[in-house]
Amino acid sequence: MKRLALMLSSILVLSSLASAKEIAARPEISKEVVAEPVVVQEEVVEVAPVVTPAPVITPESYITLRVGADFATRYKKATFGDALEARNMNDKSGDDWGGEVALEYLREISDSNFLVGGGLAYQRHADVKSANNNWSVGRYDSIPVYVTGKYLITNWDGFKPYVKADLGYSFNTKSGDFNYKTNDQNFGSGKIKDGMYYGAGLGVEYNNWTADVMYKVNTAKLDMSNSGSEKMDYSRVTLSLGYKFNL
């Protein structure tokens, strides 16, 4: 009996030891749940830069209609005949009145204050003042075709002072005859030839109005049929008022 009890005890002890080893060999299962890392990928959206276009500056251009009146009118004195029998045809100062009507086109160069263009005018010159009663004198008028330039100096509260110059060709037309006749000398009748036209001066703009004062010259020659030719240049100071029509 003792042996049987001893054997049973030994079997129980060995069984307990084996069970303990098996439990020790098993991995411990953690109850903690480890979440897998989530990778967040950011989407990069490229925004194109906003480009503001540069303002387009249109050069100024306009047509000006001008009317003017002549002051301090002068003619170059013409003398015909030989040294002993020379005859002055006219005095230097003009007589009566002179004036003009002109149409001009001007356009600004790039973004500057300088404008260039062209013009056409009808100029009624003052009468020629005869030197003596033996001369019969008329006058000549001019139709110049010219280039013109204007430089705006500044802008002062809407007032724009400027300098201006003209240069062109003058088509001269005679109004009245030029002749001299006495019992001993006959110079015949006269004919006016074309010449140059030029002028320069100052002015001011305000809104669409312009006003300027210019010194102007039309060159010409008077051909007498029996006595050669002499210069008959016409010079004066012209005060003009104009209005601009923007294009």
ABEGO torsion letter per residue (X at the ends): XAAAAAAAAAAAAAAAAAAAAAAAABBBBBABBBBBBBBBBBBBBBBBBBBBBBBBBBBBBBBBBBBBBBBGBBBBBBBBEBAAABBBABBABBBEBBBBBBBBBBBBBEBBABBBEBBBBBBBBBBBBBABAABBBBBBBBBBBBBBBBBBABBBGGBBBBBBBBBBBBBBBBBEBBBBBBAABBAEBBBBBBBBBBBBBBBBBBEABBBBBBBBBBBBBBBBAAAEBBBABBBBBBBBBBBBBBX
